[in-house]
Amino acid sequence: ETVQQWINEVKGKTQPSIVPDYLSYSMNNKTVVILSDMEFPIKPVALKGRYFKRIGNSNHLLSVDEVTNMHMRSINASWDSHVSHSYSMDTISLDKVSGFIYEMNRKREIPISDEPLTVLKKLQLTKNGQPTNACILLFTGIERAHSTIMAGRFTDPSTIKDSITIQSDLFSQVGNVMDFIKKHINKEFIVTGEPFHEERWQYPLNAIREIVINMVVHRNYQDYNDSIIKIYNDKIEFFNPGRLIEPLTIEKLINGDYLSVARNKQIDRKSTRLNSSHVSQ
């Protein structure tokens, strides 16, 4: 064997091809060869057509989702920024886009004067005349099963007294979920001596709304399972499909030892509008 054979073997079995540098040293009448390479900027790199990760002292195959997410992170992109292959511009409600522009103009000193399709293009929600996944999720004019939220009012873990299935655009989902939660939590009226009574909800609506928005913004929409909300007498449970984005773990979340990473970067940038969508408090 020769050093060049080793280099060729590494090059031939990796994709994209890795060509390592090498150094050789003489030590105790033996030659030590060091092969090294800088961290490759685009990830992951395949070995013999497969992708691995190191856990402890063993190698594990990456799942399809892990390969996809790792690649998008390495090019600073996210799934929602890619063009949708399942839906066309015909499914986009331009009336909803106009409503979005109206809400944006309420907070801008210089109003947006462009028509809806131009705004979508400037916000990179369309590419070459085709909608991105974020555009479909935010402005769809049809019911979309892949972004379903199911909410229910439970009297116990196995008994449900009311439920709702929501398959609308993300802006509408936030309002619809909040309306359903308010329907099934308690509210008391406090007499203060003022002309109007003070209302106090069982849970702070601002906190509940923040949870709902986080569900919508950070959900893994490549996972076709539904988001689920369960309302009990003394608690509300929120469930999103999908795993945490690596290298984030539960332990790091608890310890606060992590950097904030948006799963859906395009939707995350539009989340300010989700905060302003209707909820009467």
Accessible surface in RSA format (square Angstrom, percent):
REM  Atomic radii and reference values for relative SASA: ProtOr
REM  Chains: A
REM  Algorithm: Lee & Richards
REM  Probe-radius: 1.40
REM  Slices: 20
REM RES _ NUM      All-atoms   Total-Side   Main-Chain    Non-polar    All polar
REM                ABS   REL    ABS   REL    ABS   REL    ABS   REL    ABS   REL
RES GLU A   1   173.55  99.6 102.64  77.7  70.91 168.8  40.79  78.9 132.76 108.4
RES THR A   2    76.91  54.7  70.48  71.5   6.43  15.3  72.84  97.8   4.07   6.2
RES VAL A   3    35.57  23.4  31.86  28.8   3.70   8.9  31.86  27.7   3.70  10.0
RES GLN A   4   103.64  58.0 101.11  73.9   2.52   6.0  49.50 105.4  54.14  41.1
RES GLN A   5    99.73  55.8  93.99  68.7   5.74  13.7  33.85  72.1  65.88  50.0
RES TRP A   6    89.13  35.8  87.75  42.5   1.38   3.2  83.59  44.6   5.53   9.0
RES ILE A   7    14.60   8.3  14.60  10.9   0.00   0.0  14.60  10.5   0.00   0.0
RES ASN A   8    77.52  53.5  69.95  67.6   7.57  18.2  24.32  58.5  53.21  51.4
RES GLU A   9    89.27  51.3  79.45  60.1   9.82  23.4  33.47  64.7  55.80  45.6
RES VAL A  10    48.35  31.8  43.82  39.7   4.53  10.9  48.35  42.0   0.00   0.0
RES LYS A  11   102.08  49.8 100.71  61.8   1.37   3.3  44.10  39.7  57.98  61.8
RES GLY A  12    65.88  81.2   0.00   N/A  65.88  81.2  33.54  92.0  32.33  72.4
RES LYS A  13    77.47  37.8  71.18  43.7   6.30  15.0  51.56  46.4  25.91  27.6
RES THR A  14    20.00  14.2  15.11  15.3   4.88  11.6  15.94  21.4   4.06   6.1
RES GLN A  15   117.43  65.7 116.50  85.1   0.93   2.2  48.06 102.3  69.37  52.6
RES PRO A  16    49.72  36.2  48.73  44.4   0.99   3.6  49.72  41.0   0.00   0.0
RES SER A  17    54.69  46.2  35.19  47.0  19.50  44.9  15.06  32.1  39.64  55.5
RES ILE A  18    23.24  13.2  21.92  16.3   1.32   3.2  23.24  16.7   0.00   0.0
RES VAL A  19    83.58  55.0  68.29  61.8  15.29  36.9  68.29  59.3  15.29  41.5
RES PRO A  20     9.96   7.3   5.88   5.4   4.08  14.8   5.88   4.9   4.08  25.4
RES ASP A  21    99.69  69.8  95.61  95.2   4.08   9.6  26.63  62.7  73.06  72.9
RES TYR A  22   107.96  50.4  92.11  52.4  15.85  41.2  45.63  34.3  62.33  76.8
RES LEU A  23   108.70  60.5 106.62  76.3   2.08   5.2 108.68  76.3   0.02   0.1
RES SER A  24    64.04  54.1  38.93  51.9  25.12  57.9   6.77  14.4  57.28  80.2
RES TYR A  25   106.86  49.9 100.56  57.2   6.30  16.4  78.57  59.0  28.28  34.9
RES SER A  26   104.82  88.6  72.42  96.7  32.40  74.6  38.76  82.5  66.07  92.6
RES MET A  27   109.98  57.0 102.25  67.7   7.73  18.4  74.64  63.5  35.34  46.8
RES ASN A  28   131.73  90.8 102.79  99.3  28.94  69.7  33.36  80.3  98.37  95.1
RES ASN A  29   164.77 113.6 118.61 114.6  46.15 111.1  39.76  95.7 125.01 120.8
RES LYS A  30   149.24  72.8 141.19  86.6   8.05  19.2  96.20  86.6  53.04  56.5
RES THR A  31    95.63  68.0  66.29  67.2  29.34  69.9  36.70  49.3  58.93  89.1
RES VAL A  32    62.11  40.9  58.98  53.4   3.13   7.5  62.11  54.0   0.00   0.0
RES VAL A  33    39.70  26.1  12.12  11.0  27.58  66.5  12.12  10.5  27.58  74.8
RES ILE A  34    82.12  46.7  78.66  58.6   3.45   8.3  81.67  58.8   0.44   1.2
RES LEU A  35    67.29  37.5  40.04  28.6  27.24  68.5  40.28  28.3  27.00  72.7
RES SER A  36    61.65  52.1  53.56  71.5   8.09  18.6  39.49  84.1  22.15  31.0
RES ASP A  37    70.89  49.7  35.89  35.7  35.00  82.8  17.75  41.8  53.15  53.0
RES MET A  38   165.05  85.5 155.40 102.8   9.65  23.0 122.25 103.9  42.80  56.7
RES GLU A  39   137.08  78.7 106.18  80.3  30.90  73.6  54.18 104.8  82.90  67.7
RES PHE A  40    59.77  29.9  53.42  33.1   6.36  16.5  54.41  33.0   5.36  15.3
RES PRO A  41    95.23  69.4  78.86  71.9  16.38  59.5  88.41  73.0   6.83  42.4
RES ILE A  42    63.08  35.9  63.06  47.0   0.02   0.0  63.06  45.4   0.02   0.1
RES LYS A  43    66.32  32.4  66.17  40.6   0.15   0.4  51.79  46.6  14.53  15.5
RES PRO A  44    19.62  14.3   9.49   8.7  10.12  36.8  12.04   9.9   7.57  47.1
RES VAL A  45    43.40  28.6  24.08  21.8  19.32  46.6  24.08  20.9  19.32  52.4
RES ALA A  46     4.37   4.0   3.82   5.9   0.54   1.2   4.01   5.6   0.36   0.9
RES LEU A  47    83.23  46.4  82.38  58.9   0.85   2.1  82.38  57.9   0.85   2.3
RES LYS A  48   138.75  67.7 107.20  65.8  31.55  75.1  68.34  61.5  70.41  75.0
RES GLY A  49    64.46  79.5   0.00   N/A  64.46  79.5  32.95  90.4  31.51  70.6
RES ARG A  50   130.34  54.7 127.14  64.8   3.20   7.6  42.96  58.7  87.38  53.0
RES TYR A  51    66.59  31.1  64.35  36.6   2.24   5.8  27.20  20.4  39.40  48.6
RES PHE A  52    73.41  36.7  47.60  29.5  25.81  67.2  47.67  28.9  25.74  73.7
RES LYS A  53    54.00  26.3  46.04  28.2   7.96  18.9  35.13  31.6  18.86  20.1
RES ARG A  54   153.09  64.3 122.72  62.6  30.37  72.3  58.65  80.2  94.44  57.2
RES ILE A  55    89.35  50.8  83.40  62.1   5.95  14.3  86.59  62.4   2.75   7.5
RES GLY A  56    72.89  89.9   0.00   N/A  72.89  89.9  44.71 122.7  28.18  63.1
RES ASN A  57   134.71  92.9 114.85 111.0  19.86  47.8  34.65  83.4 100.06  96.7
RES SER A  58    46.83  39.6  42.97  57.3   3.87   8.9  37.36  79.5   9.48  13.3
RES ASN A  59    95.29  65.7  68.79  66.5  26.49  63.8   9.32  22.4  85.97  83.1
RES HIS A  60    77.05  42.1  72.90  50.7   4.14  10.6  51.03  52.6  26.02  30.3
RES LEU A  61    98.54  54.9  76.85  55.0  21.69  54.5  76.85  54.0  21.69  58.4
RES LEU A  62    17.18   9.6   0.89   0.6  16.29  40.9   1.01   0.7  16.17  43.5
RES SER A  63    56.82  48.0  45.42  60.6  11.39  26.2  50.79 108.2   6.02   8.4
RES VAL A  64   123.74  81.4 117.89 106.7   5.84  14.1 120.25 104.5   3.49   9.5
RES ASP A  65    67.02  46.9  65.45  65.1   1.57   3.7  17.22  40.5  49.80  49.7
RES GLU A  66    42.49  24.4  37.70  28.5   4.79  11.4  25.26  48.9  17.23  14.1
RES VAL A  67    32.68  21.5  32.68  29.6   0.00   0.0  32.68  28.4   0.00   0.0
RES THR A  68    45.53  32.4  40.68  41.2   4.86  11.6  27.85  37.4  17.69  26.7
RES ASN A  69    34.53  23.8  33.49  32.4   1.04   2.5   9.89  23.8  24.64  23.8
RES MET A  70    38.90  20.1  38.04  25.2   0.86   2.0  30.50  25.9   8.39  11.1
RES HIS A  71    76.42  41.8  76.42  53.1   0.00   0.0  49.32  50.8  27.10  31.5
RES MET A  72    15.21   7.9  15.21  10.1   0.00   0.0  11.51   9.8   3.69   4.9
RES ARG A  73    83.33  35.0  64.90  33.1  18.43  43.9  39.75  54.3  43.58  26.4
RES SER A  74    35.30  29.8   3.16   4.2  32.15  74.1  15.17  32.3  20.13  28.2
RES ILE A  75    73.12  41.6  46.91  34.9  26.21  63.2  54.76  39.4  18.36  49.8
RES ASN A  76   114.79  79.2  99.01  95.7  15.78  38.0  27.70  66.7  87.09  84.2
RES ALA A  77    22.02  20.3  15.44  23.8   6.59  15.0  19.32  27.2   2.71   7.2
RES SER A  78     4.56   3.9   2.84   3.8   1.72   4.0   4.11   8.8   0.45   0.6
RES TRP A  79    44.60  17.9  44.55  21.6   0.05   0.1  27.62  14.7  16.98  27.5
RES ASP A  80     0.00   0.0   0.00   0.0   0.00   0.0   0.00   0.0   0.00   0.0
RES SER A  81    15.53  13.1  15.53  20.7   0.00   0.0  12.68  27.0   2.85   4.0
RES HIS A  82    80.27  43.9  78.17  54.3   2.09   5.4  54.29  55.9  25.98  30.2
RES VAL A  83    40.82  26.9  35.23  31.9   5.60  13.5  35.23  30.6   5.60  15.2
RES SER A  84     8.89   7.5   2.71   3.6   6.17  14.2   0.76   1.6   8.13  11.4
RES HIS A  85   179.03  97.8 137.33  95.5  41.70 106.7  98.79 101.8  80.23  93.4
RES SER A  86    91.81  77.6  57.23  76.4  34.58  79.7  28.02  59.7  63.79  89.4
RES TYR A  87    46.85  21.9  35.98  20.5  10.87  28.3  23.68  17.8  23.17  28.6
RES SER A  88    48.71  41.2  46.63  62.2   2.08   4.8  36.42  77.6  12.29  17.2
RES MET A  89    46.38  24.0  37.19  24.6   9.18  21.9  37.31  31.7   9.07  12.0
RES ASP A  90   137.88  96.6 103.27 102.8  34.61  81.8  33.89  79.8 103.99 103.7
RES THR A  91    24.92  17.7  21.92  22.2   3.00   7.1  24.92  33.5   0.00   0.0
RES ILE A  92    13.86   7.9   0.16   0.1  13.70  33.0   0.47   0.3  13.40  36.4
RES SER A  93    25.22  21.3  17.02  22.7   8.20  18.9  14.88  31.7  10.33  14.5
RES LEU A  94    75.47  42.0  70.67  50.6   4.81  12.1  70.90  49.8   4.58  12.3
RES ASP A  95   121.85  85.4 110.74 110.2  11.11  26.3  29.60  69.7  92.26  92.0
RES LYS A  96    70.56  34.4  62.06  38.1   8.50  20.2  53.69  48.3  16.87  18.0
RES VAL A  97     0.07   0.0   0.07   0.1   0.00   0.0   0.07   0.1   0.00   0.0
RES SER A  98    51.25  43.3  45.21  60.3   6.04  13.9  31.78  67.7  19.47  27.3
RES GLY A  99    28.31  34.9   0.00   N/A  28.31  34.9  27.09  74.3   1.23   2.7
RES PHE A 100     2.73   1.4   2.73   1.7   0.00   0.0   2.73   1.7   0.00   0.0
RES ILE A 101    16.05   9.1  16.05  12.0   0.00   0.0  16.05  11.6   0.00   0.0
RES TYR A 102   140.29  65.5 136.36  77.6   3.93  10.2  97.97  73.6  42.32  52.2
RES GLU A 103    29.79  17.1  28.83  21.8   0.96   2.3   2.71   5.2  27.08  22.1
RES MET A 104    58.51  30.3  56.76  37.6   1.74   4.2  43.81  37.3  14.69  19.5
RES ASN A 105    40.25  27.8  29.07  28.1  11.19  26.9  13.16  31.7  27.09  26.2
RES ARG A 106   161.09  67.6 119.54  60.9  41.55  98.9  33.98  46.4 127.12  77.0
RES LYS A 107   128.77  62.8  90.33  55.4  38.44  91.5  84.29  75.9  44.48  47.4
RES ARG A 108   111.26  46.7  91.38  46.6  19.89  47.3  23.12  31.6  88.14  53.4
RES GLU A 109   178.26 102.3 141.24 106.9  37.02  88.2  62.87 121.6 115.39  94.2
RES ILE A 110   136.07  77.4 133.01  99.1   3.06   7.4 133.65  96.2   2.42   6.6
RES PRO A 111    84.22  61.4  74.92  68.3   9.30  33.8  74.92  61.9   9.30  57.8
RES ILE A 112    35.35  20.1  22.02  16.4  13.33  32.1  26.50  19.1   8.86  24.0
RES SER A 113   110.39  93.3  72.38  96.6  38.01  87.6  47.84 101.9  62.56  87.6
RES ASP A 114    48.40  33.9  36.52  36.4  11.88  28.1   5.15  12.1  43.25  43.1
RES GLU A 115    90.67  52.1  82.15  62.2   8.52  20.3  63.17 122.2  27.50  22.5
RES PRO A 116    27.69  20.2  27.69  25.2   0.00   0.0  27.69  22.9   0.00   0.0
RES LEU A 117    83.96  46.8  79.23  56.7   4.73  11.9  79.56  55.9   4.40  11.8
RES THR A 118    43.55  31.0  39.55  40.1   4.00   9.5  25.46  34.2  18.09  27.3
RES VAL A 119     5.21   3.4   4.50   4.1   0.72   1.7   5.21   4.5   0.00   0.0
RES LEU A 120     0.54   0.3   0.54   0.4   0.00   0.0   0.54   0.4   0.00   0.0
RES LYS A 121   148.86  72.6 141.12  86.6   7.74  18.4  84.01  75.6  64.86  69.1
RES LYS A 122   139.78  68.2 108.72  66.7  31.06  73.9  81.44  73.3  58.33  62.1
RES LEU A 123    56.86  31.7  48.70  34.8   8.16  20.5  52.56  36.9   4.30  11.6
RES GLN A 124   111.71  62.5 110.71  80.9   1.00   2.4  22.94  48.8  88.77  67.3
RES LEU A 125     0.19   0.1   0.19   0.1   0.00   0.0   0.19   0.1   0.00   0.0
RES THR A 126    14.39  10.2   9.62   9.8   4.77  11.4   3.78   5.1  10.61  16.0
RES LYS A 127    82.81  40.4  76.93  47.2   5.88  14.0  50.57  45.5  32.25  34.3
RES ASN A 128   157.35 108.5 114.45 110.6  42.89 103.3  39.42  94.9 117.93 114.0
RES GLY A 129    50.61  62.4   0.00   N/A  50.61  62.4  35.81  98.3  14.79  33.1
RES GLN A 130    81.53  45.6  81.53  59.6   0.00   0.0  24.85  52.9  56.68  43.0
RES PRO A 131     0.00   0.0   0.00   0.0   0.00   0.0   0.00   0.0   0.00   0.0
RES THR A 132     0.00   0.0   0.00   0.0   0.00   0.0   0.00   0.0   0.00   0.0
RES ASN A 133    13.72   9.5  13.53  13.1   0.19   0.5   0.17   0.4  13.55  13.1
RES ALA A 134     0.00   0.0   0.00   0.0   0.00   0.0   0.00   0.0   0.00   0.0
RES CYS A 135     0.00   0.0   0.00   0.0   0.00   0.0   0.00   0.0   0.00   0.0
RES ILE A 136     0.67   0.4   0.67   0.5   0.00   0.0   0.67   0.5   0.00   0.0
RES LEU A 137     1.50   0.8   0.26   0.2   1.23   3.1   1.04   0.7   0.45   1.2
RES LEU A 138     0.03   0.0   0.03   0.0   0.00   0.0   0.03   0.0   0.00   0.0
RES PHE A 139     0.35   0.2   0.35   0.2   0.00   0.0   0.35   0.2   0.00   0.0
RES THR A 140     1.35   1.0   1.12   1.1   0.24   0.6   1.00   1.3   0.36   0.5
RES GLY A 141    46.17  56.9   0.00   N/A  46.17  56.9  13.52  37.1  32.65  73.1
RES ILE A 142    77.95  44.4  67.24  50.1  10.70  25.8  76.17  54.9   1.78   4.8
RES GLU A 143   136.55  78.4 114.18  86.4  22.37  53.3  39.87  77.1  96.67  78.9
RES ARG A 144    12.06   5.1  11.20   5.7   0.86   2.0   1.27   1.7  10.79   6.5
RES ALA A 145    61.52  56.6  51.02  78.7  10.50  23.9  51.02  71.8  10.50  27.8
RES HIS A 146    59.18  32.3  59.08  41.1   0.11   0.3  32.61  33.6  26.57  30.9
RES SER A 147     1.28   1.1   1.28   1.7   0.00   0.0   0.00   0.0   1.28   1.8
RES THR A 148     4.42   3.1   4.42   4.5   0.00   0.0   3.14   4.2   1.29   1.9
RES ILE A 149     3.95   2.2   3.95   2.9   0.00   0.0   3.95   2.8   0.00   0.0
RES MET A 150    81.98  42.5  81.33  53.8   0.65   1.5  63.26  53.8  18.72  24.8
RES ALA A 151     3.11   2.9   0.03   0.0   3.09   7.0   1.79   2.5   1.33   3.5
RES GLY A 152     3.46   4.3   0.00   N/A   3.46   4.3   1.76   4.8   1.70   3.8
RES ARG A 153    29.27  12.3  29.27  14.9   0.00   0.0   0.06   0.1  29.22  17.7
RES PHE A 154    25.96  13.0  25.96  16.1   0.00   0.0  25.96  15.7   0.00   0.0
RES THR A 155    63.91  45.5  45.68  46.3  18.23  43.4  42.36  56.9  21.55  32.6
RES ASP A 156    56.39  39.5  53.73  53.5   2.67   6.3  29.41  69.2  26.99  26.9
RES PRO A 157   111.31  81.1  95.18  86.8  16.13  58.6  95.31  78.7  16.00  99.5
RES SER A 158   105.76  89.4  69.68  93.0  36.08  83.1  51.31 109.3  54.45  76.3
RES THR A 159    64.49  45.9  61.67  62.5   2.81   6.7  46.14  62.0  18.35  27.7
RES ILE A 160    87.73  49.9  65.39  48.7  22.34  53.8  65.39  47.1  22.34  60.6
RES LYS A 161   132.98  64.9  93.82  57.6  39.16  93.2  53.43  48.1  79.55  84.7
RES ASP A 162    40.61  28.4  32.91  32.8   7.70  18.2  15.89  37.4  24.72  24.7
RES SER A 163    70.40  59.5  48.28  64.4  22.12  50.9  11.49  24.5  58.91  82.5
RES ILE A 164    60.98  34.7  53.70  40.0   7.29  17.6  60.20  43.4   0.78   2.1
RES THR A 165    77.06  54.8  50.11  50.8  26.94  64.2  31.84  42.8  45.22  68.4
RES ILE A 166     7.13   4.1   4.27   3.2   2.86   6.9   7.13   5.1   0.00   0.0
RES GLN A 167    45.11  25.2  40.16  29.4   4.94  11.8   2.14   4.6  42.96  32.6
RES SER A 168    27.27  23.0  23.87  31.9   3.40   7.8  26.21  55.8   1.06   1.5
RES ASP A 169     2.17   1.5   2.08   2.1   0.10   0.2   0.10   0.2   2.08   2.1
RES LEU A 170     0.15   0.1   0.15   0.1   0.00   0.0   0.15   0.1   0.00   0.0
RES PHE A 171    15.29   7.7  13.37   8.3   1.93   5.0  13.67   8.3   1.62   4.6
RES SER A 172    39.23  33.1  31.88  42.5   7.35  16.9  17.06  36.3  22.17  31.1
RES GLN A 173     0.88   0.5   0.88   0.6   0.00   0.0   0.00   0.0   0.88   0.7
RES VAL A 174     0.00   0.0   0.00   0.0   0.00   0.0   0.00   0.0   0.00   0.0
RES GLY A 175     0.00   0.0   0.00   N/A   0.00   0.0   0.00   0.0   0.00   0.0
RES ASN A 176    52.25  36.0  49.24  47.6   3.01   7.2   6.09  14.7  46.16  44.6
RES VAL A 177     0.00   0.0   0.00   0.0   0.00   0.0   0.00   0.0   0.00   0.0
RES MET A 178     0.08   0.0   0.08   0.1   0.00   0.0   0.08   0.1   0.00   0.0
RES ASP A 179    67.13  47.0  59.03  58.8   8.10  19.1  28.05  66.0  39.08  39.0
RES PHE A 180    11.30   5.7   7.19   4.5   4.11  10.7  10.85   6.6   0.45   1.3
RES ILE A 181     0.03   0.0   0.03   0.0   0.00   0.0   0.03   0.0   0.00   0.0
RES LYS A 182    32.11  15.7  24.49  15.0   7.63  18.2  16.64  15.0  15.47  16.5
RES LYS A 183   142.04  69.3 106.92  65.6  35.12  83.6  78.14  70.3  63.90  68.1
RES HIS A 184    31.50  17.2  16.65  11.6  14.85  38.0  16.29  16.8  15.21  17.7
RES ILE A 185    13.86   7.9   0.99   0.7  12.87  31.0   2.45   1.8  11.41  31.0
RES ASN A 186   106.33  73.3 101.93  98.5   4.40  10.6  27.91  67.2  78.42  75.8
RES LYS A 187    77.95  38.0  49.46  30.3  28.49  67.8  20.76  18.7  57.19  60.9
RES GLU A 188    88.87  51.0  83.56  63.2   5.31  12.7  35.24  68.2  53.63  43.8
RES PHE A 189   118.80  59.4  92.66  57.4  26.14  68.0  92.66  56.2  26.14  74.8
RES ILE A 190    44.40  25.3  41.25  30.7   3.16   7.6  44.40  32.0   0.00   0.0
RES VAL A 191   118.06  77.7  92.73  84.0  25.33  61.0  92.73  80.6  25.33  68.7
RES THR A 192    64.59  45.9  29.01  29.4  35.58  84.8  35.92  48.2  28.67  43.3
RES GLY A 193    73.54  90.7   0.00   N/A  73.54  90.7  38.24 105.0  35.29  79.0
RES GLU A 194   120.59  69.2 105.93  80.1  14.65  34.9  34.82  67.3  85.77  70.0
RES PRO A 195   120.22  87.6  78.75  71.8  41.47 150.7  91.88  75.9  28.35 176.2
RES PHE A 196   168.47  84.3 160.48  99.4   7.99  20.8 163.00  98.8   5.47  15.7
RES HIS A 197   112.83  61.7  91.19  63.4  21.64  55.4  58.47  60.3  54.36  63.3
RES GLU A 198    82.60  47.4  75.77  57.3   6.83  16.3  32.85  63.5  49.75  40.6
RES GLU A 199    81.24  46.6  57.69  43.6  23.55  56.1  17.50  33.9  63.73  52.0
RES ARG A 200   129.19  54.2 124.41  63.4   4.78  11.4  42.56  58.2  86.64  52.5
RES TRP A 201    47.27  19.0  31.30  15.1  15.97  37.5  30.33  16.2  16.95  27.5
RES GLN A 202    67.76  37.9  33.65  24.6  34.12  81.2  27.85  59.3  39.92  30.3
RES TYR A 203    43.68  20.4  43.56  24.8   0.12   0.3  43.09  32.4   0.59   0.7
RES PRO A 204    95.80  69.8  83.92  76.5  11.88  43.2  95.37  78.7   0.43   2.7
RES LEU A 205     8.87   4.9   3.59   2.6   5.28  13.3   3.59   2.5   5.28  14.2
RES ASN A 206   103.72  71.5  95.14  91.9   8.58  20.7  30.41  73.2  73.31  70.9
RES ALA A 207    50.46  46.4  40.79  62.9   9.68  22.0  48.79  68.7   1.67   4.4
RES ILE A 208     9.92   5.6   9.92   7.4   0.00   0.0   9.92   7.1   0.00   0.0
RES ARG A 209    16.10   6.8  16.10   8.2   0.00   0.0  13.24  18.1   2.85   1.7
RES GLU A 210    88.45  50.8  87.75  66.4   0.70   1.7  36.59  70.8  51.86  42.3
RES ILE A 211    70.42  40.1  68.83  51.3   1.59   3.8  70.08  50.5   0.33   0.9
RES VAL A 212     0.52   0.3   0.52   0.5   0.00   0.0   0.52   0.5   0.00   0.0
RES ILE A 213     6.80   3.9   6.80   5.1   0.00   0.0   6.80   4.9   0.00   0.0
RES ASN A 214    62.76  43.3  60.62  58.6   2.14   5.2  19.81  47.7  42.96  41.5
RES MET A 215    13.31   6.9  10.30   6.8   3.00   7.2  12.15  10.3   1.15   1.5
RES VAL A 216     1.94   1.3   0.24   0.2   1.70   4.1   1.94   1.7   0.00   0.0
RES VAL A 217     2.71   1.8   2.71   2.5   0.00   0.0   2.71   2.4   0.00   0.0
RES HIS A 218    69.91  38.2  63.83  44.4   6.09  15.6  44.75  46.1  25.17  29.3
RES ARG A 219     3.63   1.5   2.92   1.5   0.71   1.7   2.47   3.4   1.17   0.7
RES ASN A 220    11.89   8.2  11.25  10.9   0.64   1.5   0.32   0.8  11.58  11.2
RES TYR A 221     3.48   1.6   1.28   0.7   2.20   5.7   0.12   0.1   3.36   4.1
RES GLN A 222    53.02  29.7  31.13  22.8  21.89  52.1  12.21  26.0  40.81  31.0
RES ASP A 223    36.86  25.8  31.02  30.9   5.84  13.8   9.57  22.5  27.29  27.2
RES TYR A 224   142.19  66.4 120.96  68.8  21.23  55.2  81.11  61.0  61.08  75.3
RES ASN A 225    95.17  65.6  90.11  87.1   5.05  12.2  15.83  38.1  79.34  76.7
RES ASP A 226    43.05  30.2  37.90  37.7   5.15  12.2   4.29  10.1  38.76  38.7
RES SER A 227     1.25   1.1   1.25   1.7   0.00   0.0   0.25   0.5   1.01   1.4
RES ILE A 228    59.64  33.9  59.19  44.1   0.45   1.1  59.19  42.6   0.45   1.2
RES ILE A 229     0.65   0.4   0.16   0.1   0.48   1.2   0.16   0.1   0.48   1.3
RES LYS A 230    68.45  33.4  68.44  42.0   0.01   0.0  19.18  17.3  49.27  52.5
RES ILE A 231     0.05   0.0   0.05   0.0   0.00   0.0   0.05   0.0   0.00   0.0
RES TYR A 232    23.71  11.1  20.18  11.5   3.53   9.2  12.31   9.2  11.40  14.1
RES ASN A 233    94.33  65.0  79.23  76.6  15.10  36.4  30.69  73.9  63.64  61.5
RES ASP A 234   115.32  80.8  90.05  89.6  25.27  59.7  38.90  91.6  76.42  76.2
RES LYS A 235    97.67  47.7  95.03  58.3   2.64   6.3  52.89  47.6  44.78  47.7
RES ILE A 236    26.62  15.1   3.39   2.5  23.22  56.0   3.39   2.4  23.22  63.0
RES GLU A 237    74.10  42.5  69.52  52.6   4.58  10.9  33.04  63.9  41.07  33.5
RES PHE A 238    54.53  27.3  20.92  13.0  33.61  87.5  21.27  12.9  33.26  95.2
RES PHE A 239   108.40  54.2 105.15  65.1   3.25   8.4 108.29  65.7   0.10   0.3
RES ASN A 240    43.66  30.1  28.77  27.8  14.89  35.8  20.80  50.1  22.86  22.1
RES PRO A 241     5.82   4.2   0.74   0.7   5.08  18.5   2.94   2.4   2.88  17.9
RES GLY A 242    37.08  45.7   0.00   N/A  37.08  45.7   6.68  18.3  30.40  68.1
RES ARG A 243   208.75  87.6 197.93 100.9  10.82  25.8  76.81 105.0 131.94  80.0
RES LEU A 244    71.97  40.1  56.23  40.2  15.74  39.6  56.42  39.6  15.55  41.8
RES ILE A 245    27.40  15.6  21.05  15.7   6.34  15.3  25.77  18.6   1.62   4.4
RES GLU A 246    67.09  38.5  64.09  48.5   3.00   7.1  33.41  64.6  33.68  27.5
RES PRO A 247   100.61  73.3  93.20  85.0   7.42  27.0  99.35  82.0   1.26   7.9
RES LEU A 248    45.06  25.1  35.98  25.7   9.08  22.8  37.76  26.5   7.30  19.7
RES THR A 249    54.65  38.9  51.82  52.5   2.83   6.7  51.90  69.7   2.75   4.2
RES ILE A 250   100.00  56.9  98.39  73.3   1.61   3.9  98.39  70.8   1.61   4.4
RES GLU A 251   111.60  64.1 111.32  84.2   0.27   0.6  57.68 111.6  53.91  44.0
RES LYS A 252    69.67  34.0  69.57  42.7   0.10   0.2  40.65  36.6  29.02  30.9
RES LEU A 253    69.32  38.6  53.31  38.1  16.01  40.2  53.55  37.6  15.77  42.4
RES ILE A 254   137.02  78.0 104.49  77.8  32.53  78.4 111.90  80.6  25.12  68.2
RES ASN A 255   113.68  78.4  78.35  75.7  35.33  85.1  21.78  52.4  91.89  88.8
RES GLY A 256    51.25  63.2   0.00   N/A  51.25  63.2  24.49  67.2  26.76  59.9
RES ASP A 257    97.70  68.4  89.34  88.9   8.36  19.8  23.65  55.7  74.05  73.8
RES TYR A 258   100.06  46.7  69.25  39.4  30.80  80.2  36.58  27.5  63.48  78.3
RES LEU A 259   156.74  87.3 144.64 103.5  12.10  30.4 146.03 102.6  10.71  28.8
RES SER A 260   111.14  93.9  76.30 101.8  34.84  80.3  42.67  90.9  68.47  95.9
RES VAL A 261    74.96  49.3  51.63  46.7  23.33  56.2  55.01  47.8  19.96  54.1
RES ALA A 262    24.63  22.6  13.93  21.5  10.69  24.3  15.10  21.3   9.53  25.2
RES ARG A 263    45.62  19.2  37.32  19.0   8.30  19.8  18.09  24.7  27.53  16.7
RES ASN A 264     2.02   1.4   2.02   1.9   0.00   0.0   0.00   0.0   2.02   1.9
RES LYS A 265    43.59  21.3  42.53  26.1   1.06   2.5  32.08  28.9  11.52  12.3
RES GLN A 266     6.12   3.4   6.12   4.5   0.00   0.0   0.35   0.7   5.77   4.4
RES ILE A 267     0.00   0.0   0.00   0.0   0.00   0.0   0.00   0.0   0.00   0.0
RES ASP A 268    52.16  36.5  46.70  46.5   5.46  12.9   0.21   0.5  51.95  51.8
RES ARG A 269   153.39  64.4 123.89  63.2  29.50  70.2  59.20  80.9  94.19  57.1
RES LYS A 270    17.63   8.6  14.27   8.8   3.36   8.0  12.65  11.4   4.98   5.3
RES SER A 271    20.76  17.5  20.76  27.7   0.00   0.0   3.38   7.2  17.38  24.4
RES THR A 272    78.85  56.1  77.47  78.5   1.38   3.3  47.36  63.6  31.49  47.6
RES ARG A 273    31.51  13.2  28.56  14.6   2.95   7.0   4.14   5.7  27.37  16.6
RES LEU A 274     0.00   0.0   0.00   0.0   0.00   0.0   0.00   0.0   0.00   0.0
RES ASN A 275    76.89  53.0  59.63  57.6  17.26  41.6  20.29  48.8  56.60  54.7
RES SER A 276    37.58  31.8  10.98  14.7  26.59  61.3  19.59  41.7  17.99  25.2
RES SER A 277    13.11  11.1   5.54   7.4   7.57  17.4   8.93  19.0   4.18   5.9
RES HIS A 278   114.00  62.3  99.63  69.3  14.37  36.8  87.18  89.8  26.83  31.2
RES VAL A 279    27.74  18.3   2.28   2.1  25.46  61.3   3.29   2.9  24.44  66.3
RES SER A 280    88.24  74.6  73.77  98.4  14.47  33.3  56.02 119.3  32.22  45.1
RES GLN A 281   120.08  67.1  59.20  43.3  60.88 145.0  39.83  84.8  80.25  60.9
END  Absolute sums over single chains surface
CHAIN  1 A    17599.9      14269.0       3330.9       9712.6       7887.3
END  Absolute sums over all chains
TOTAL         17599.9      14269.0       3330.9       9712.6       7887.3
